[in-house]
Amino acid sequence: MRDVAVVGFAQSDSMRRETDRNEVEILIPVMQELRKKTGLTNDQVDFVCSGSSDYLAGQSFAFIAGLDAVGAWPPICESHLEMDGAWALYEAWVKIQMGYADLALVYGFGKPSMGDLPLTMALQLDPYTTMPLWPDAISIAAIQARLCQEGGTLSAEEMAERAVRDRGNAKSNPYAQVKGDFSVDGILADPYIANPLRKHDCSPISDGASVMIIASAEKAREFQDRPAFIRGFEHICEPMDFGVRDLTSSKSTEIAAEKAGVRADKIDVAELSAPFTHQEILVERALGLDESTNINPSGGALAGNPIMAVGLTRIGEAAARIWDGSADRAVAHATSGPCLQQNLVCLMEGN
């Protein structure tokens, strides 16, 4: 295996509604910021990979417009996934592992405010038995939360504690959308929006983008004195049918963490993109995290949830802690699909 490191990262603000710019116009200044930070030029990039969703834009091949932010001339080697940018990063990592590239540019972007996101996400459900019912994403997550509470897996108080922690941490994150000081009692006094989920149990809908550079060991130190080397990388998918998997745990996260080697040593920082408080608890347990780990210092997805970029952003936030020396070993998590259907785990280390 080749040593590959995260060496550059930039992100936009997470905004509930970007009224003046389209997806590409959100992406362009983020790309420019990354180039300014790193000195990256197009002729240095061997491979470009993006993650976005044409369903959010409401038109076919909308992702191609994202290349306007990259620059497609001279001709580039490029690929796209209808997934969060974290999975685009995985493809780029594989490309470097196979020797087809030494440096890759990865980005994810989305503008879900253009439509009804909870209903749009119903399109990822089983097209024969579930999607025609048009269940919204929050109601589906509420079913999972109810199963967890009634089965004794977790409590409403534990869920509220995650919201308090993450949004408190987000006060130091200039890119976060929801931040501030909250209390468990105050959250539990809020009305339900889909029993047992309250507003604070749900991540916000955010427009945004993030961009990242990864490089082989030979190239990495051209950009960072202390690169965040990817030591383990895995993603696992479970069945889409709710009745054939255990919704009160995240087995795919557990398997991905084991294959990535997460539990082999102490984790200093963890960045999780679980979009609901109960899911965050399930991911924490699947990763084997405890009080010694600094979980979601950026606020995580509960503080800002730029669809199609939130997972890539978690990896970038975790890498930044290695660059600044505040962490030696960090893990980042991304998820896709209903009720933690597919999960990606990225383990990074400093020197």
MARPANU-59663 format. One record per residue: residue in one letter; x, y negated, z negated of N, C-alpha, C in turn. Coordinates in steps of 0.05 Angstrom, whole numbers, padded with zeros to 5 digits, always signed. Layout:
BEGIN
AXYZXYZXYZ...
# end
This chain:
BEGIN
M+00017+00024+00000+00000+00000+00000+00017-00025+00000R+00009-00045+00016+00024-00070+00017+00014-00088-00006D+00032-00104-00017+00025-00124-00037+00012-00147-00023V-00013-00154-00031-00028-00176-00019-00037-00194-00042A-00035-00220-00038-00042-00239-00059-00061-00261-00049V-00077-00271-00068-00094-00295-00063-00076-00319-00068V-00073-00336-00048-00054-00358-00050-00066-00386-00046G-00091-00387-00038-00104-00413-00034-00134-00411-00037F-00147-00432-00048-00176-00431-00052-00187-00459-00054A-00210-00463-00042-00225-00489-00045-00254-00483-00043Q-00270-00500-00056-00299-00496-00056-00313-00523-00056S-00339-00522-00048-00355-00546-00048-00370-00547-00075D-00383-00569-00080-00402-00571-00103-00425-00552-00097S-00436-00540-00118-00460-00524-00116-00483-00544-00120M-00500-00546-00099-00522-00566-00100-00549-00552-00095R-00569-00561-00109-00596-00549-00105-00606-00554-00077R-00601-00577-00067-00610-00583-00040-00592-00604-00027E-00578-00595-00006-00561-00613+00010-00578-00625+00032T-00586-00650+00029-00606-00661+00047-00594-00672+00073D-00569-00679+00073-00558-00694+00096-00540-00677+00114R-00531-00654+00104-00512-00638+00120-00522-00610+00125N-00515-00599+00148-00521-00571+00153-00498-00553+00142E-00501-00527+00146-00482-00508+00135-00453-00515+00143V-00449-00520+00169-00422-00525+00179-00411-00551+00168E-00427-00571+00165-00418-00597+00155-00411-00595+00125I-00423-00575+00111-00415-00570+00083-00388-00556+00083L-00383-00539+00102-00359-00523+00103-00334-00539+00112I-00338-00558+00130-00315-00572+00142-00297-00586+00121P-00308-00602+00103-00290-00615+00084-00277-00596+00064V-00289-00573+00059-00277-00552+00042-00253-00540+00057M-00256-00535+00083-00234-00525+00099-00211-00545+00100Q-00218-00570+00103-00198-00591+00104-00183-00594+00077E-00198-00591+00055-00185-00592+00029-00165-00569+00025L-00172-00545+00034-00154-00523+00032-00129-00527+00048R-00132-00537+00072-00108-00542+00089-00090-00564+00077K-00103-00584+00064-00087-00605+00052-00072-00594+00027K-00085-00577+00012-00073-00566-00012-00049-00548-00005T-00052-00532+00016-00032-00511+00022-00014-00518+00045G-00021-00538+00061-00005-00543+00085-00010-00523+00107L-00031-00508+00105-00037-00487+00125-00043-00498+00152T-00032-00486+00173-00038-00493+00200-00049-00469+00215N-00064-00474+00236-00077-00452+00251-00058-00431+00261D-00034-00440+00269-00015-00420+00281-00003-00401+00260Q-00008-00407+00234+00001-00389+00213-00019-00366+00208V-00044-00370+00216-00066-00351+00209-00067-00329+00230D-00065-00304+00220-00066-00281+00237-00095-00270+00240F-00112-00276+00221-00139-00264+00221-00158-00283+00206V-00182-00286+00217-00202-00303+00204-00227-00285+00200C-00239-00286+00176-00263-00271+00171-00282-00287+00154S-00308-00286+00161-00328-00302+00147-00351-00285+00137G-00365-00296+00117-00389-00283+00107-00411-00304+00106S-00434-00297+00117-00457-00315+00116-00482-00299+00124S-00505-00312+00126-00530-00298+00133-00546-00315+00153D-00551-00303+00176-00567-00317+00196-00596-00320+00186Y-00605-00303+00167-00632-00306+00157-00636-00332+00142L-00615-00342+00129-00617-00367+00115-00620-00390+00134A-00605-00389+00157-00607-00410+00177-00631-00408+00194G-00642-00383+00196-00666-00379+00212-00661-00378+00242Q-00637-00371+00250-00631-00368+00278-00609-00348+00283S-00610-00336+00306-00590-00315+00313-00562-00327+00317F-00542-00312+00308-00514-00320+00312-00507-00348+00301A-00521-00355+00280-00516-00381+00268-00487-00383+00257F-00476-00360+00250-00449-00359+00238-00428-00369+00257I-00433-00368+00283-00413-00376+00302-00406-00406+00299A-00426-00421+00291-00421-00450+00288-00400-00455+00266G-00397-00436+00248-00376-00440+00227-00348-00442+00238L-00344-00431+00262-00318-00433+00274-00310-00461+00281D-00330-00479+00283-00323-00507+00288-00307-00518+00265A-00310-00507+00241-00295-00517+00218-00267-00505+00218V-00264-00482+00230-00238-00468+00231-00220-00479+00254G-00233-00480+00277-00218-00487+00301-00212-00461+00316A-00226-00456+00338-00222-00431+00352-00204-00433+00377W-00189-00454+00378-00170-00457+00400-00144-00468+00390P-00121-00455+00397-00119-00432+00414-00135-00408+00403P-00140-00388+00420-00158-00365+00412-00148-00352+00386I-00167-00344+00369-00160-00332+00344-00172-00303+00342C-00162-00287+00324-00173-00261+00318-00193-00265+00295E-00218-00260+00301-00239-00268+00282-00260-00246+00279S-00272-00245+00254-00293-00226+00249-00314-00239+00230H-00338-00227+00229-00359-00238+00212-00374-00216+00199L-00383-00220+00174-00400-00201+00160-00426-00215+00151E-00448-00202+00153-00474-00212+00143-00474-00205+00113M-00454-00216+00098-00450-00209+00070-00438-00234+00056D-00436-00232+00030-00421-00253+00015-00392-00253+00025G-00380-00276+00023-00352-00279+00031-00333-00260+00017A-00341-00249-00006-00324-00230-00020-00319-00205-00003W-00339-00197+00012-00336-00174+00029-00320-00181+00054A-00321-00206+00063-00303-00215+00084-00274-00214+00075L-00270-00221+00049-00243-00219+00038-00233-00190+00038Y-00251-00172+00032-00244-00143+00032-00235-00135+00060E-00250-00143+00080-00242-00136+00108-00215-00148+00115A-00210-00173+00106-00184-00185+00112-00162-00171+00097W-00167-00163+00073-00147-00148+00057-00140-00121+00071V-00160-00108+00082-00155-00083+00096-00139-00089+00121K-00144-00111+00135-00129-00118+00159-00100-00121+00153I-00094-00134+00130-00066-00137+00122-00054-00111+00114Q-00069-00094+00100-00059-00068+00092-00052-00051+00116M-00067-00054+00138-00061-00038+00162-00039-00049+00179G-00028-00072+00171-00006-00084+00185-00013-00101+00209Y-00039-00106+00212-00048-00123+00235-00046-00152+00229A-00041-00160+00204-00039-00188+00197-00022-00191+00172D-00010-00214+00169+00005-00221+00145-00008-00244+00129L-00025-00259+00143-00039-00281+00129-00067-00283+00141A-00087-00285+00123-00115-00286+00132-00130-00309+00119L-00148-00321+00134-00165-00342+00124-00194-00331+00122V-00206-00335+00098-00232-00323+00093-00251-00345+00083Y-00276-00344+00091-00294-00364+00081-00323-00353+00079G-00339-00365+00062-00367-00358+00059-00383-00384+00056F-00407-00385+00068-00423-00409+00067-00452-00403+00070G-00469-00420+00058-00498-00416+00061-00513-00440+00052K-00537-00443+00063-00555-00465+00056-00583-00454+00051P-00587-00440+00029-00613-00427+00024-00636-00446+00019S-00630-00472+00014-00651-00491+00008-00669-00496+00032M-00661-00487+00056-00677-00491+00080-00702-00474+00080G-00704-00454+00063-00727-00436+00063-00734-00428+00035D-00751-00408+00033-00759-00396+00007-00741-00372+00001L-00719-00377-00014-00699-00357-00017-00710-00331-00030P-00725-00333-00053-00735-00308-00065-00751-00290-00045L-00766-00302-00027-00780-00286-00007-00763-00278+00016T-00744-00295+00024-00726-00288+00046-00710-00263+00038M-00703-00260+00013-00687-00237+00004-00703-00211+00005A-00729-00213+00008-00745-00189+00011-00738-00174+00037L-00727-00188+00056-00719-00176+00082-00697-00155+00079Q-00683-00154+00056-00663-00134+00051-00674-00109+00039L-00699-00108+00034-00712-00085+00021-00719-00064+00042D-00728-00040+00033-00736-00019+00051-00757-00029+00070P-00752-00028+00096-00771-00041+00115-00798-00026+00118Y-00800-00002+00108-00825+00013+00111-00843+00013+00086T-00830+00015+00063-00847+00018+00039-00847-00006+00020T-00826-00023+00021-00824-00044+00001-00826-00072+00014M-00811-00077+00035-00810-00104+00046-00838-00114+00055P-00855-00096+00067-00882-00107+00075-00899-00117+00052L-00892-00111+00027-00906-00122+00004-00896-00150-00003W-00873-00158+00008-00861-00184+00004-00857-00190-00026P-00845-00172-00041-00839-00178-00069-00816-00198-00071D-00819-00219-00087-00797-00238-00089-00775-00228-00107A-00751-00238-00103-00727-00228-00116-00728-00231-00146I-00741-00253-00156-00742-00257-00185-00761-00236-00198S-00783-00230-00185-00801-00210-00196-00789-00182-00196I-00773-00176-00176-00759-00150-00175-00739-00149-00198A-00724-00171-00202-00705-00171-00224-00719-00169-00251A-00743-00180-00253-00758-00179-00278-00766-00150-00285I-00772-00135-00264-00778-00106-00269-00754-00093-00281Q-00730-00098-00271-00706-00087-00282-00701-00096-00311A-00705-00122-00315-00701-00133-00343-00721-00120-00362R-00746-00115-00353-00766-00103-00371-00758-00074-00378L-00748-00060-00358-00739-00032-00363-00716-00032-00383C-00697-00052-00380-00674-00053-00398-00683-00060-00427Q-00702-00078-00430-00711-00086-00456-00727-00064-00470E-00746-00052-00455-00762-00031-00467-00747-00006-00473G-00725-00001-00458-00709+00022-00462-00687+00018-00484G-00686-00006-00495-00666-00012-00515-00638-00017-00505T-00635-00021-00479-00609-00026-00467-00598-00054-00476L-00616-00073-00477-00608-00100-00485-00633-00115-00496S-00628-00139-00506-00650-00154-00518-00653-00182-00505A-00675-00195-00510-00679-00222-00499-00659-00241-00511E-00651-00236-00537-00632-00253-00550-00604-00251-00536E-00597-00227-00529-00571-00223-00515-00571-00237-00488M-00594-00236-00474-00596-00249-00449-00593-00279-00452A-00606-00290-00472-00604-00319-00477-00576-00327-00484E-00562-00310-00499-00534-00316-00506-00517-00319-00482R-00522-00304-00461-00506-00306-00436-00511-00333-00422A-00536-00341-00422-00542-00367-00410-00529-00390-00425V-00529-00388-00452-00517-00409-00469-00487-00410-00464R-00474-00386-00463-00445-00385-00460-00437-00396-00432D-00449-00386-00411-00441-00393-00384-00445-00422-00378R-00468-00433-00385-00473-00461-00379-00459-00480-00397G-00450-00470-00420-00432-00485-00437-00404-00486-00425N-00395-00463-00415-00369-00462-00402-00368-00480-00378A-00391-00482-00364-00392-00497-00339-00388-00527-00342K-00389-00537-00367-00385-00565-00371-00358-00575-00361S-00338-00557-00361-00311-00564-00352-00307-00558-00322N-00329-00549-00308-00327-00542-00280-00341-00564-00263P-00326-00580-00249-00338-00602-00234-00356-00593-00211Y-00353-00567-00203-00369-00557-00181-00395-00544-00189A-00399-00540-00215-00423-00526-00225-00448-00543-00221Q-00470-00529-00218-00496-00543-00214-00512-00545-00240V-00512-00524-00257-00527-00525-00282-00507-00522-00305K-00506-00541-00322-00486-00541-00344-00497-00557-00367G-00486-00552-00391-00495-00567-00415-00496-00549-00439D-00504-00561-00461-00506-00547-00487-00535-00538-00490F-00539-00512-00493-00565-00501-00498-00564-00483-00523S-00587-00476-00533-00588-00458-00556-00605-00434-00550V-00599-00412-00563-00614-00387-00559-00643-00391-00566D-00648-00404-00589-00676-00409-00597-00691-00426-00577G-00677-00446-00566-00689-00464-00547-00697-00450-00521I-00679-00432-00512-00684-00417-00488-00707-00397-00492L-00708-00384-00515-00729-00365-00520-00756-00378-00524A-00756-00404-00529-00782-00418-00531-00793-00427-00504D-00777-00424-00483-00786-00431-00456-00807-00412-00446P-00824-00420-00428-00844-00401-00417-00831-00382-00397Y-00844-00360-00393-00835-00340-00373-00841-00351-00345I-00823-00344-00326-00830-00348-00298-00837-00322-00284A-00826-00300-00295-00833-00272-00287-00825-00255-00311N-00844-00249-00328-00839-00235-00353-00822-00211-00349P-00799-00208-00363-00789-00224-00386-00768-00246-00379L-00767-00254-00354-00748-00274-00346-00758-00302-00349R-00741-00319-00361-00747-00347-00363-00728-00362-00343K-00732-00387-00340-00717-00403-00321-00687-00400-00326H-00679-00401-00352-00650-00400-00358-00638-00372-00354D-00655-00352-00349-00645-00325-00343-00637-00322-00314C-00644-00341-00298-00641-00339-00269-00619-00359-00259S-00603-00350-00241-00584-00368-00229-00598-00389-00211P-00587-00413-00208-00599-00433-00191-00596-00426-00162I-00613-00437-00146-00610-00435-00117-00591-00457-00108S-00569-00450-00095-00548-00470-00089-00540-00469-00060D-00536-00493-00048-00523-00495-00023-00493-00498-00028G-00476-00486-00012-00448-00489-00016-00430-00471+00001A-00404-00474-00002-00385-00459+00013-00359-00456-00002S-00343-00436+00004-00317-00433-00007-00298-00421+00014V-00272-00426+00011-00252-00418+00031-00228-00407+00016M-00215-00387+00027-00193-00374+00013-00171-00365+00033I-00147-00364+00023-00124-00353+00038-00113-00330+00023I-00109-00308+00036-00093-00285+00025-00069-00280+00043A-00048-00270+00031-00023-00266+00046-00008-00242+00036S+00008-00230+00053+00026-00208+00044+00047-00220+00026A+00060-00202+00011+00080-00211-00008+00102-00228+00005E+00109-00221+00030+00130-00235+00044+00122-00265+00049K+00096-00269+00052+00086-00296+00058+00076-00311+00034A+00068-00296+00013+00053-00307-00009+00068-00331-00023R+00094-00328-00027+00108-00349-00042+00113-00374-00026E+00105-00374-00001+00106-00399+00014+00084-00417+00005F+00064-00406-00009+00040-00422-00016+00037-00424-00047Q+00046-00405-00062+00043-00405-00091+00068-00395-00105D+00076-00408-00126+00099-00398-00142+00091-00373-00158R+00066-00372-00165+00056-00349-00180+00030-00338-00166P+00034-00323-00145+00011-00313-00130-00007-00294-00148A-00032-00293-00141-00051-00274-00154-00052-00249-00138F-00035-00229-00145-00034-00205-00129-00058-00187-00134I-00070-00178-00112-00093-00160-00114-00082-00131-00120R-00088-00122-00144-00078-00095-00152-00099-00073-00149G-00124-00081-00147-00145-00062-00143-00168-00075-00129F-00181-00061-00110-00202-00073-00094-00221-00051-00085E-00247-00053-00093-00265-00032-00086-00294-00042-00086H-00310-00032-00069-00339-00038-00070-00355-00012-00065I-00377-00009-00080-00393+00015-00080-00422+00007-00077C-00437+00022-00060-00465+00015-00055-00483+00038-00065E-00505+00031-00078-00525+00050-00088-00549+00050-00069P-00567+00069-00071-00591+00070-00054-00608+00045-00057M-00622+00037-00036-00639+00013-00037-00665+00020-00051D-00673+00046-00052-00698+00053-00065-00696+00052-00095F-00713+00037-00107-00711+00032-00136-00716+00057-00153G-00732+00076-00143-00739+00099-00158-00718+00121-00159V-00696+00118-00144-00676+00140-00143-00650+00132-00157R-00650+00109-00171-00626+00102-00186-00634+00090-00213D-00615+00091-00231-00619+00081-00258-00616+00050-00258L-00638+00036-00262-00637+00007-00261-00627-00005-00288T-00623+00012-00308-00614+00002-00334-00584+00003-00338S-00570+00009-00316-00541+00008-00317-00531+00001-00289S-00505-00004-00286-00494-00010-00260-00472+00010-00254K-00481+00033-00244-00462+00055-00239-00442+00048-00217S-00452+00033-00197-00433+00026-00175-00411+00007-00184T-00418-00011-00203-00397-00028-00214-00377-00012-00230E-00388+00007-00245-00371+00025-00262-00351+00041-00245I-00361+00052-00223-00344+00068-00205-00323+00050-00191A-00332+00026-00182-00313+00008-00169-00292-00001-00188A-00299-00006-00214-00280-00015-00234-00259+00007-00239E-00269+00032-00240-00251+00055-00245-00231+00058-00222K-00241+00056-00197-00224+00059-00174-00204+00035-00172A-00212+00012-00181-00195-00012-00180-00175-00012-00203G-00178+00004-00223-00160+00005-00246-00164-00016-00267V-00189-00025-00269-00195-00047-00288-00188-00040-00316R-00195-00016-00325-00193-00009-00353-00164+00000-00361A-00146+00000-00342-00119+00009-00348-00104-00009-00367D-00112-00034-00370-00098-00052-00388-00118-00075-00395K-00109-00093-00412-00126-00114-00422-00133-00134-00399I-00158-00143-00399-00167-00163-00380-00168-00190-00394D-00153-00210-00383-00153-00236-00396-00177-00253-00388V-00184-00252-00362-00206-00268-00352-00224-00251-00333A-00250-00255-00335-00269-00242-00317-00288-00262-00306E-00292-00262-00280-00311-00279-00267-00333-00262-00254L-00358-00265-00263-00379-00247-00255-00400-00263-00239S-00410-00251-00217-00430-00265-00201-00458-00253-00204A-00464-00240-00226-00491-00229-00231-00510-00252-00232P-00532-00252-00216-00550-00275-00215-00571-00277-00237F-00572-00257-00255-00591-00258-00277-00577-00250-00302T-00587-00260-00325-00573-00255-00350-00571-00226-00357H-00593-00211-00353-00592-00183-00360-00572-00167-00342Q-00570-00176-00317-00551-00163-00299-00522-00169-00307E-00518-00193-00318-00491-00200-00327-00483-00181-00350I-00501-00175-00368-00495-00157-00390-00488-00129-00379L-00504-00119-00359-00498-00093-00347-00471-00092-00334V-00463-00114-00320-00437-00115-00307-00415-00116-00328E-00418-00132-00349-00398-00133-00370-00393-00105-00381R-00414-00090-00386-00411-00063-00398-00398-00044-00378A-00406-00046-00352-00394-00029-00332-00364-00034-00328L-00356-00059-00332-00327-00065-00330-00312-00059-00355G-00326-00054-00377-00313-00048-00403-00302-00073-00416L-00315-00096-00412-00305-00121-00424-00314-00124-00453D-00298-00138-00468-00305-00143-00496-00298-00171-00504E-00299-00177-00530-00295-00204-00540-00268-00216-00534S-00248-00199-00528-00221-00208-00522-00219-00221-00494T-00239-00216-00477-00238-00226-00450-00252-00253-00448N-00240-00272-00434-00253-00297-00428-00271-00293-00404I-00297-00291-00410-00317-00285-00389-00329-00310-00378N-00328-00313-00351-00340-00335-00337-00332-00363-00348P-00306-00368-00349-00297-00395-00357-00308-00417-00339S-00315-00410-00314-00326-00429-00295-00356-00433-00298G-00368-00414-00312-00397-00414-00314-00410-00392-00298G-00395-00380-00280-00406-00358-00264-00429-00366-00246A-00444-00345-00237-00467-00350-00219-00490-00364-00233L-00492-00362-00260-00513-00375-00274-00510-00405-00275A-00486-00415-00268-00481-00444-00267-00482-00455-00239G-00478-00438-00219-00478-00446-00191-00478-00421-00174N-00497-00419-00156-00501-00395-00141-00502-00400-00111P-00480-00410-00098-00481-00415-00069-00482-00388-00054I-00506-00382-00045-00511-00356-00032-00491-00352-00009M-00480-00328-00007-00460-00320+00012-00432-00330+00006A-00429-00346-00015-00403-00355-00023-00397-00351-00052V-00418-00344-00068-00415-00342-00097-00395-00320-00105G-00395-00297-00092-00376-00276-00099-00347-00284-00092L-00343-00296-00069-00317-00305-00061-00307-00327-00081T-00325-00344-00090-00318-00364-00109-00309-00352-00135R-00322-00330-00144-00313-00317-00169-00284-00307-00166I-00277-00297-00143-00250-00287-00139-00231-00311-00139G-00239-00333-00127-00222-00357-00127-00218-00369-00154E-00240-00369-00170-00238-00380-00198-00219-00362-00215A-00222-00336-00211-00204-00318-00227-00175-00321-00218A-00170-00324-00192-00143-00327-00182-00131-00353-00193A-00147-00374-00195-00137-00399-00205-00126-00397-00233R-00137-00379-00250-00127-00375-00277-00100-00362-00277I-00095-00346-00257-00068-00333-00254-00048-00354-00245W-00056-00370-00226-00038-00391-00215-00029-00410-00237D-00047-00418-00255-00040-00438-00275-00028-00425-00300G-00025-00398-00300-00012-00385-00322-00029-00379-00346S-00055-00386-00345-00073-00381-00368-00082-00352-00370A-00077-00336-00349-00084-00308-00348-00062-00292-00333D-00057-00268-00343-00039-00250-00329-00054-00229-00313R-00078-00222-00322-00094-00201-00310-00123-00210-00309A-00135-00211-00285-00162-00222-00282-00178-00203-00264V-00204-00202-00269-00222-00186-00253-00245-00204-00243A-00252-00201-00218-00275-00216-00207-00295-00196-00196H-00320-00204-00197-00342-00186-00189-00361-00201-00169A-00370-00186-00149-00390-00197-00131-00412-00176-00128T-00436-00185-00122-00458-00166-00118-00475-00173-00095S-00489-00153-00084-00507-00157-00061-00531-00138-00064G-00554-00146-00054-00577-00129-00056-00592-00131-00082P-00616-00120-00083-00633-00123-00107-00623-00106-00130C-00626-00116-00154-00620-00101-00179-00592-00089-00179L-00572-00105-00171-00544-00097-00170-00540-00072-00153Q-00551-00073-00129-00549-00050-00111-00521-00044-00102Q-00507-00064-00093-00479-00061-00083-00461-00080-00099N-00438-00069-00108-00421-00085-00125-00392-00082-00116L-00378-00105-00117-00350-00106-00110-00333-00116-00134V-00310-00103-00138-00293-00110-00160-00265-00115-00149C-00254-00138-00157-00227-00145-00148-00209-00151-00172L-00188-00135-00176-00170-00138-00198-00144-00152-00188M-00137-00173-00203-00113-00189-00195-00094-00191-00219E-00068-00194-00213-00048-00197-00233-00027-00217-00224G-00015-00230-00244+00008-00248-00239+00033-00231-00235N+00056-00243-00237+00081-00228-00232+00084-00205-00252
# end
